[in-house]
Amino acid sequence: MRLSLIPLEVQPDWRCQQMITRTGGCLCGALRYEVSGEPLRVGLCHCADCRKESGSSFVTFAVWPTRAFKSSGEVKIFAGRGFCPGCGSRLFNPGEEETEIRVGSLDDAPAALNPQYEIWVVRRESWLPPLPVPQYPGDRSSG
């Protein structure tokens, strides 16, 4: 009896795949966080609140399920926005279901976190061209 070997396509075992963990923190290092896995979505916001709290023309953020987020150190919350009480760095918006991270607070440059949409584009600076992603005049839920 002759056996013939049939090549099988090898599928990676999900238990062997490493889950990506990203870390970040504030300027003084007193408040740290980590998020596991890939974000649910990544966006860019031009709203007045984001501009004022960041001191920039826009904010780039990513949203993870809250169960994938953990932090250490003291955090203060103002209007849903988490910041370090020592240095004032804005880091995340903690929520029951989702937590929004300011990607600029990650330890490593967020090169793989490309915005998938822009919100509050009615407030975008005229010198800043739109990204080739969906555009919303206000929040995503507004249109």
DRENLO-65957 format. One line per 8 residues: number of its first residue (from 1); their letters; for each residue x, z, y of N, C-alpha, C. Coordinates in Angstrom, 1 decimal, padded with zeros to 4 digits. Example, Ala and Ser with C-alpha at 12.3 -4.5 7.8 and 13.67 -1.06 7.14 Angstrom:
% residues 2
1) AS) 013.2/007.8/-005.7/012.3/007.8/-004.5/013.2/007.8/-003.3; 012.8/007.1/-002.2/013.7/007.1/-001.1/012.9/007.9/000.0
//
This chain:
% residues 143
1) MRLSLIPL) 000.8/000.0/-001.2/000.0/000.0/000.0/000.9/000.0/001.2; 000.6/-000.9/002.1/001.4/-001.0/003.4/000.6/-000.5/004.5; 001.2/000.4/005.3/000.6/001.0/006.5/001.0/000.2/007.7; 000.1/-000.1/008.6/000.6/-000.7/009.8/000.3/000.3/010.9; 001.2/000.3/011.8/001.0/001.3/013.0/000.3/000.5/014.1; -000.7/001.1/014.6/-001.4/000.6/015.7/-001.0/001.4/017.0; -000.5/000.8/018.0/-000.1/001.6/019.1/-001.3/002.2/019.8; -001.3/003.4/020.1/-002.4/004.1/020.8/-002.0/004.3/022.3
9) EVQPDWRC) -002.9/004.1/023.1/-002.7/004.4/024.6/-002.6/005.9/024.7; -001.6/006.4/025.3/-001.4/007.8/025.4/-002.1/008.2/026.8; -003.0/009.1/026.7/-003.7/009.6/027.8/-003.0/011.0/028.2; -002.7/011.2/029.5/-002.1/012.5/029.8/-003.1/013.6/029.6; -002.6/014.7/029.1/-003.4/015.9/028.9/-003.6/016.6/030.2; -004.9/016.8/030.6/-005.2/017.4/031.9/-004.6/018.7/032.1; -004.3/019.4/031.0/-003.7/020.8/031.0/-002.3/020.7/031.4; -001.7/019.5/031.2/-000.2/019.4/031.5/000.0/018.9/032.9
17) QQMITRTG) -001.0/018.4/033.6/-000.8/017.9/034.9/-000.7/019.1/035.9; 000.2/019.0/036.8/000.4/020.1/037.8/-000.6/019.9/038.9; -001.2/021.0/039.3/-002.0/021.0/040.5/-001.2/021.1/041.7; -001.4/020.3/042.7/-000.7/020.4/043.9/-001.1/021.7/044.7; -000.1/022.4/045.1/-000.4/023.6/046.0/000.4/023.4/047.3; -000.3/023.4/048.4/000.3/023.3/049.7/000.3/024.7/050.4; 001.3/025.0/051.1/001.4/026.3/051.8/001.6/026.0/053.3; 001.2/027.0/054.0/001.3/026.9/055.5/001.3/028.3/056.1
25) GCLCGALR) 001.4/028.3/057.4/001.4/029.6/058.1/001.5/029.4/059.6; 001.6/030.5/060.2/001.7/030.6/061.7/003.1/030.5/062.2; 003.3/030.4/063.4/004.6/030.3/064.0/005.5/031.5/063.8; 004.9/032.7/063.8/005.8/033.9/063.6/005.9/034.3/062.2; 005.2/033.6/061.3/005.3/033.9/059.8/004.5/035.1/059.3; 003.7/035.7/060.1/003.0/036.9/059.7/001.7/036.5/058.9; 001.1/035.4/059.1/-000.1/034.9/058.5/000.3/033.7/057.6; 000.0/033.8/056.3/000.4/032.7/055.4/-000.9/032.3/054.7
33) YEVSGEPL) -000.9/031.0/054.2/-002.0/030.6/053.3/-001.5/029.6/052.3; -002.3/029.3/051.3/-002.1/028.2/050.4/-003.4/027.6/050.0; -003.4/026.3/049.7/-004.5/025.6/049.2/-004.1/024.8/047.9; -005.0/024.8/046.9/-004.6/024.1/045.7/-005.5/022.9/045.5; -004.9/021.9/044.9/-005.6/020.6/044.7/-005.6/019.7/045.9; -006.4/018.7/045.8/-006.5/017.7/046.9/-007.7/018.1/047.8; -007.6/017.8/049.1/-008.7/018.2/049.9/-010.0/017.3/049.6; -011.1/017.9/050.0/-012.4/017.2/049.9/-012.4/016.0/050.8
41) RVGLCHCA) -011.9/016.2/052.0/-011.8/015.1/053.1/-010.8/015.5/054.1; -010.4/014.5/054.9/-009.4/014.6/055.9/-010.0/013.9/057.1; -009.9/014.6/058.3/-010.5/013.9/059.5/-009.7/014.2/060.7; -010.1/013.5/061.8/-009.5/013.6/063.1/-010.6/013.9/064.1; -010.4/014.9/064.9/-011.5/015.3/065.8/-011.0/015.2/067.3; -011.9/014.7/068.1/-011.6/014.6/069.6/-012.5/015.5/070.4; -013.2/016.4/069.8/-014.2/017.2/070.6/-013.5/018.1/071.6; -014.2/018.6/072.6/-013.7/019.4/073.6/-013.1/020.8/073.0
49) DCRKESGS) -013.8/021.4/072.1/-013.4/022.6/071.5/-012.0/022.5/070.8; -011.9/021.4/070.0/-010.6/021.2/069.3/-009.5/020.9/070.3; -009.8/020.1/071.3/-008.8/019.8/072.3/-008.3/021.1/073.0; -009.3/022.0/073.4/-008.9/023.2/074.1/-008.2/024.2/073.2; -008.7/024.4/072.0/-008.0/025.4/071.1/-006.6/024.9/070.7; -006.4/023.6/070.6/-005.1/023.1/070.2/-004.2/022.8/071.3; -004.7/022.5/072.5/-003.9/022.1/073.6/-003.4/020.7/073.4; -004.1/019.9/072.6/-003.7/018.5/072.3/-004.9/017.6/072.5
57) SFVTFAVW) -004.6/016.3/072.4/-005.7/015.3/072.7/-006.6/015.2/071.5; -006.2/015.7/070.3/-007.1/015.6/069.1/-006.5/016.6/068.1; -007.3/016.8/067.1/-006.8/017.7/066.0/-007.0/016.9/064.6; -006.0/017.1/063.8/-006.2/016.5/062.4/-006.4/017.7/061.5; -007.4/017.6/060.6/-007.8/018.7/059.7/-008.0/018.1/058.3; -008.0/019.0/057.4/-008.4/018.7/056.0/-009.3/019.9/055.5; -010.2/019.5/054.7/-011.2/020.5/054.2/-011.0/020.7/052.6; -010.9/021.9/052.2/-010.8/022.3/050.8/-011.9/023.2/050.4
65) PTRAFKSS) -012.3/023.2/049.1/-013.3/024.2/048.7/-012.7/025.6/049.0; -013.4/026.5/049.5/-012.9/027.9/049.7/-012.3/028.5/048.5; -012.8/028.2/047.3/-012.2/028.8/046.1/-010.8/028.3/045.9; -010.3/027.2/046.5/-009.0/026.7/046.4/-008.0/027.3/047.5; -008.6/028.2/048.3/-007.8/028.7/049.5/-007.6/030.2/049.3; -006.4/030.6/049.7/-006.1/032.0/049.8/-005.1/032.3/051.0; -005.2/033.4/051.6/-004.3/033.7/052.7/-003.8/035.2/052.6; -002.7/035.5/053.2/-002.2/036.8/053.3/-001.8/037.1/054.7
73) GEVKIFAG) -001.9/038.3/055.1/-001.6/038.7/056.5/-002.9/038.8/057.3; -002.8/039.4/058.5/-003.9/039.6/059.3/-004.4/038.3/060.0; -005.7/038.1/059.9/-006.3/036.9/060.6/-007.4/037.4/061.5; -007.4/036.9/062.7/-008.5/037.1/063.6/-009.4/035.9/063.7; -010.7/036.1/063.8/-011.6/035.0/063.9/-012.3/035.0/065.3; -012.3/033.8/065.9/-013.0/033.6/067.1/-013.9/032.3/067.0; -015.2/032.5/067.1/-016.1/031.3/066.9/-015.8/030.5/065.7; -015.5/031.3/064.6/-015.3/030.6/063.3/-013.9/030.1/063.0
81) RGFCPGCG) -013.1/030.3/064.0/-011.7/029.7/063.9/-010.7/030.9/063.7; -009.9/030.7/062.6/-008.9/031.7/062.2/-007.6/031.5/062.9; -007.0/032.6/063.4/-005.7/032.5/064.1/-004.9/033.8/063.8; -003.6/033.7/064.1/-002.7/034.8/063.9/-002.8/035.7/065.2; -003.1/037.0/065.0/-003.2/037.8/066.2/-001.8/038.1/066.9; -000.8/037.8/066.2/000.6/038.0/066.7/001.0/036.9/067.6; 001.0/035.7/067.1/001.5/034.5/067.9/000.4/033.6/068.4; -000.8/033.8/067.9/-001.9/033.0/068.4/-002.1/031.7/067.7
89) SRLFNPGE) -001.3/031.4/066.7/-001.4/030.0/066.0/-002.8/029.9/065.4; -003.4/028.7/065.6/-004.6/028.4/065.0/-004.3/027.7/063.7; -004.9/028.2/062.6/-004.6/027.7/061.3/-005.7/027.2/060.5; -006.8/027.9/060.4/-007.9/027.5/059.5/-009.3/028.0/060.0; -010.3/027.3/059.5/-011.7/027.8/059.8/-012.2/028.2/058.4; -012.2/029.5/058.1/-012.7/029.9/056.8/-014.2/029.9/056.7; -014.7/029.4/055.5/-016.2/029.4/055.3/-016.5/029.8/053.9; -017.8/030.0/053.7/-018.2/030.4/052.3/-018.0/029.3/051.3
97) EETEIRVG) -018.3/028.1/051.6/-018.1/027.0/050.7/-016.9/026.2/050.9; -016.5/026.0/052.2/-015.4/025.1/052.5/-014.5/025.8/053.6; -013.2/025.5/053.5/-012.3/026.0/054.5/-011.5/024.8/055.1; -011.5/024.8/056.4/-010.9/023.7/057.1/-009.5/024.1/057.6; -008.5/023.4/057.3/-007.1/023.7/057.6/-006.6/022.7/058.7; -005.9/023.2/059.7/-005.2/022.4/060.6/-004.0/021.9/059.9; -003.9/020.6/059.6/-002.8/020.1/058.8/-001.4/020.3/059.5; -001.4/020.4/060.8/-000.1/020.7/061.4/000.5/022.0/061.1
105) SLDDAPAA) -000.3/022.9/060.5/000.2/024.3/060.2/000.8/024.3/058.8; 000.7/023.2/058.0/001.3/023.2/056.7/002.8/023.2/056.8; 003.5/023.8/055.8/004.9/023.9/055.8/005.6/022.6/055.7; 005.1/021.7/054.9/005.6/020.3/054.7/004.8/019.4/055.5; 005.4/018.4/056.1/004.7/017.3/056.9/003.6/016.8/056.0; 002.4/016.7/056.6/001.2/016.3/055.8/001.1/014.7/055.7; 002.2/014.1/055.3/002.2/012.6/055.2/001.2/012.0/054.3; 000.8/012.7/053.2/-000.1/012.2/052.2/-001.6/012.5/052.6
113) LNPQYEIW) -001.8/013.2/053.7/-003.2/013.5/054.1/-003.6/012.6/055.2; -004.0/011.4/054.9/-004.4/010.4/055.9/-005.9/010.6/056.3; -006.2/010.6/057.6/-007.6/010.8/058.0/-008.5/009.7/057.4; -009.6/010.1/056.9/-010.6/009.3/056.3/-011.8/008.9/057.3; -011.8/009.6/058.4/-012.8/009.4/059.5/-012.4/010.0/060.8; -013.0/009.6/061.9/-012.8/010.3/063.2/-014.1/010.7/063.7; -014.1/011.9/064.3/-015.3/012.4/064.9/-015.1/012.7/066.4; -016.3/012.7/067.1/-016.3/012.9/068.6/-015.4/011.8/069.3
121) VVRRESWL) -015.6/010.6/068.8/-014.8/009.5/069.3/-015.2/009.1/070.8; -016.4/009.6/071.2/-016.8/009.4/072.6/-015.9/010.1/073.5; -015.1/011.1/073.0/-014.1/011.8/073.8/-012.7/011.4/073.6; -012.5/010.4/072.8/-011.1/009.9/072.5/-010.5/009.4/073.7; -009.2/009.7/073.9/-008.4/009.2/075.0/-008.4/007.7/075.0; -008.6/007.0/076.2/-008.6/005.6/076.3/-007.3/004.9/075.8; -006.2/005.6/075.9/-004.9/005.1/075.5/-004.7/005.2/074.0; -005.6/005.9/073.3/-005.4/006.1/071.8/-006.4/005.1/071.0
129) PPLPVPQY) -005.8/004.2/070.3/-006.7/003.2/069.6/-007.3/003.9/068.4; -008.5/003.5/068.0/-009.2/004.0/066.9/-008.4/003.7/065.6; -008.5/004.6/064.6/-008.0/004.4/063.3/-008.9/003.4/062.5; -008.5/002.7/061.5/-009.3/001.8/060.7/-010.1/002.6/059.7; -010.9/003.6/060.1/-011.7/004.5/059.3/-013.1/004.6/060.0; -014.1/005.1/059.3/-015.4/005.3/059.9/-015.3/006.2/061.2; -016.0/005.8/062.2/-016.0/006.4/063.5/-017.4/007.0/063.8; -017.4/008.3/064.3/-018.6/009.0/064.6/-018.6/009.4/066.1
137) PGDRSSG) -019.7/009.2/066.8/-019.7/009.6/068.2/-019.7/011.1/068.4; -020.2/011.8/067.4/-020.2/013.3/067.4/-019.7/013.8/066.1; -020.4/014.8/065.5/-020.1/015.2/064.2/-020.5/014.2/063.2; -019.9/014.3/061.9/-020.3/013.3/060.9/-021.8/013.3/060.7; -022.4/014.4/060.8/-023.9/014.5/060.5/-024.7/013.8/061.6; -024.0/013.6/062.8/-024.8/013.0/063.9/-024.8/011.5/063.9; -024.2/010.8/063.0/-024.3/009.4/063.0/-023.1/008.8/062.5
//
